[in-house]
């Protein structure tokens, strides 16, 4: 699926509703932005602290596990 979007104020990119719904994105989700040649590639990242609210308590081990996962994903993309 390909759709045309515009660059908004302060270079904001607004994703069309059908893309957001298809990918199951929610406000606050993180995306990995990569440049491949002359293309921009956006890839959803896993949600941190699965099954918890934003301000939930977490252990150091859980935090390190999530950080390592994000680092691994970022390194795979390069």
Backbone as JSON, one array per atom type, in Angstrom:
{
  "sequence": "XXXXXXXXXXXXXXXXXXXXXXXXXXXXXXXXXXXXXXXXXXXXXXXXXXXXXXXXXXXXXXXXXXXXXXXXXXXXXX",
  "N": [[0.85, -1.17, 0.0], [0.61, 2.18, -0.84], [0.6, 5.61, -0.17], [0.16, 9.12, -0.68], [1.55, 11.66, 1.28], [1.9, 14.78, 3.08], [4.5, 17.04, 4.11], [4.26, 18.69, 7.09], [3.88, 21.62, 9.23], [6.83, 22.5, 10.96], [8.05, 20.28, 9.93], [6.49, 18.03, 10.37], [5.11, 14.78, 9.94], [2.12, 13.4, 8.92], [0.32, 10.56, 9.41], [-1.88, 8.71, 7.36], [-5.2, 7.76, 8.33], [-6.03, 5.17, 7.57], [-3.61, 3.79, 7.31], [-2.58, 3.94, 9.9], [-4.54, 2.47, 11.27], [-4.29, -0.02, 9.98], [-1.74, -0.82, 10.8], [-2.1, -0.87, 13.49], [-1.36, 1.25, 15.16], [-0.93, 3.51, 17.93], [-1.44, 6.63, 19.61], [1.56, 8.02, 20.74], [3.09, 5.76, 20.29], [6.22, 4.37, 19.22], [8.3, 4.82, 16.36], [10.72, 3.53, 14.13], [12.85, 5.37, 12.19], [14.44, 5.17, 9.17], [16.94, 5.76, 6.67], [17.24, 4.7, 3.49], [19.13, 4.62, 0.86], [17.6, 6.73, -1.28], [15.25, 6.79, 0.1], [12.8, 7.02, 2.73], [12.19, 5.01, 5.52], [9.79, 3.81, 7.66], [9.31, 2.06, 10.63], [7.34, 0.32, 12.93], [8.09, 0.17, 16.41], [8.42, -2.21, 19.08], [6.08, -1.98, 21.79], [7.03, -0.49, 24.83], [7.47, -2.01, 28.01], [5.42, -4.08, 28.12], [1.92, -4.72, 28.42], [1.49, -2.92, 30.51], [0.72, 0.16, 32.15], [1.67, 3.54, 31.23], [2.91, 4.82, 33.43], [3.6, 2.77, 35.11], [5.16, 0.69, 37.61], [8.37, -0.8, 37.28], [10.91, -3.33, 37.05], [14.51, -3.17, 37.27], [15.66, -5.13, 35.72], [13.6, -5.69, 33.84], [13.49, -3.25, 32.52], [16.09, -3.13, 31.4], [15.94, -5.34, 29.68], [13.97, -4.49, 27.81], [15.33, -2.24, 26.78], [17.56, -3.44, 25.6], [16.27, -4.9, 23.59], [15.26, -2.82, 21.95], [17.69, -1.68, 21.15], [18.79, -3.83, 19.72], [16.97, -4.06, 17.59], [17.36, -1.57, 16.37], [20.04, -1.78, 15.59], [19.88, -3.9, 13.77], [18.65, -2.69, 11.65], [20.51, -1.1, 10.47]],
  "CA": [[0.0, 0.0, 0.0], [1.33, 3.44, -0.91], [-0.24, 6.8, -0.15], [0.89, 10.39, -0.69], [1.34, 12.51, 2.44], [2.63, 16.04, 3.0], [5.29, 17.47, 5.25], [3.55, 19.8, 7.71], [4.66, 22.58, 10.02], [7.96, 21.94, 11.71], [8.4, 19.03, 9.24], [5.68, 16.92, 10.9], [4.49, 13.87, 8.98], [0.85, 12.9, 9.44], [0.0, 9.28, 8.79], [-3.3, 8.54, 7.07], [-5.93, 6.92, 9.27], [-6.05, 3.76, 7.14], [-2.29, 3.22, 7.61], [-2.52, 3.81, 11.36], [-5.4, 1.35, 11.66], [-3.74, -1.27, 9.44], [-0.58, -1.17, 11.6], [-2.47, -0.9, 14.9], [-0.61, 2.27, 15.89], [-1.64, 4.37, 18.88], [-0.72, 7.85, 19.96], [2.68, 7.76, 21.65], [3.91, 4.64, 19.82], [7.5, 4.76, 18.63], [8.62, 4.3, 15.05], [12.13, 3.64, 13.76], [12.98, 6.03, 10.9], [15.71, 4.85, 8.52], [17.14, 6.24, 5.32], [17.82, 3.67, 2.62], [19.32, 5.28, -0.43], [16.81, 7.96, -1.38], [13.94, 6.5, 0.66], [12.57, 6.98, 4.17], [11.5, 3.79, 5.92], [9.27, 3.87, 9.03], [8.99, 0.74, 11.14], [6.88, 0.38, 14.32], [8.89, -0.52, 17.42], [7.56, -2.83, 20.1], [5.7, -1.11, 22.91], [7.81, -0.74, 26.04], [6.78, -2.47, 29.21], [4.19, -4.72, 27.64], [0.8, -4.95, 29.34], [1.56, -2.02, 31.66], [0.42, 1.54, 31.82], [2.86, 4.36, 31.03], [3.56, 5.15, 34.69], [3.68, 1.58, 35.95], [6.46, 0.35, 38.17], [9.07, -1.87, 36.57], [12.19, -3.69, 37.65], [15.7, -2.83, 36.48], [15.83, -6.21, 34.74], [12.62, -5.49, 32.77], [13.92, -2.07, 31.78], [17.26, -3.52, 30.61], [15.48, -6.24, 28.62], [13.33, -3.66, 26.79], [16.37, -1.41, 26.16], [18.35, -4.32, 24.73], [15.43, -5.21, 22.44], [15.25, -1.65, 21.08], [19.04, -1.56, 20.6], [18.94, -4.9, 18.73], [16.16, -3.67, 16.43], [18.01, -0.44, 15.73], [21.27, -2.27, 14.95], [19.5, -4.73, 12.62], [18.19, -1.83, 10.58], [21.62, -0.35, 9.86]],
  "C": [[0.89, 1.23, 0.0], [0.34, 4.58, -0.95], [0.65, 8.03, -0.15], [0.53, 11.15, 0.58], [2.16, 13.78, 2.25], [3.47, 16.24, 4.26], [4.61, 18.72, 5.79], [4.48, 20.78, 8.4], [5.7, 21.87, 10.85], [8.3, 20.53, 11.22], [7.65, 17.81, 9.77], [5.13, 16.09, 9.74], [3.23, 13.32, 9.63], [0.48, 11.64, 8.68], [-1.49, 9.18, 8.54], [-3.94, 7.52, 8.01], [-5.89, 5.45, 8.86], [-4.71, 3.07, 7.39], [-2.18, 2.96, 9.1], [-3.34, 2.61, 11.82], [-4.82, 0.02, 11.2], [-2.56, -1.76, 10.3], [-0.89, -1.26, 13.1], [-1.71, 0.1, 15.75], [-1.52, 3.06, 16.82], [-0.8, 5.6, 19.15], [0.37, 7.51, 20.97], [3.54, 6.57, 21.24], [5.18, 5.18, 19.18], [7.67, 4.08, 17.28], [10.12, 4.48, 14.82], [12.18, 4.23, 12.35], [14.37, 5.73, 10.36], [15.74, 5.48, 7.14], [17.85, 5.13, 4.56], [17.93, 4.25, 1.23], [18.59, 6.6, -0.42], [15.42, 7.77, -0.8], [13.93, 6.61, 2.18], [11.79, 5.71, 4.47], [11.08, 3.96, 7.38], [8.87, 2.47, 9.45], [8.53, 0.85, 12.59], [7.84, -0.39, 15.24], [7.95, -1.16, 18.44], [7.25, -1.84, 21.21], [6.52, -1.5, 24.14], [6.92, -1.21, 27.17], [5.41, -3.03, 28.87], [3.18, -4.94, 28.76], [0.87, -4.08, 30.59], [1.16, -0.63, 31.22], [1.73, 2.34, 31.76], [3.61, 4.61, 32.34], [3.67, 3.96, 35.63], [5.08, 1.39, 36.51], [7.05, -0.79, 37.37], [10.38, -2.16, 37.28], [13.32, -3.25, 36.73], [15.89, -3.88, 35.39], [14.87, -6.04, 33.56], [13.02, -4.31, 31.88], [15.1, -2.41, 30.87], [16.87, -4.42, 29.45], [14.84, -5.44, 27.47], [14.36, -2.8, 26.06], [17.21, -2.23, 25.2], [17.57, -4.68, 23.47], [15.42, -4.04, 21.45], [16.62, -1.45, 20.42], [19.24, -2.6, 19.49], [18.18, -4.54, 17.45], [16.84, -2.55, 15.65], [19.27, -0.89, 14.99], [20.96, -3.13, 13.74], [19.17, -3.87, 11.41], [19.33, -1.12, 9.87], [22.36, -1.14, 8.86]]
}
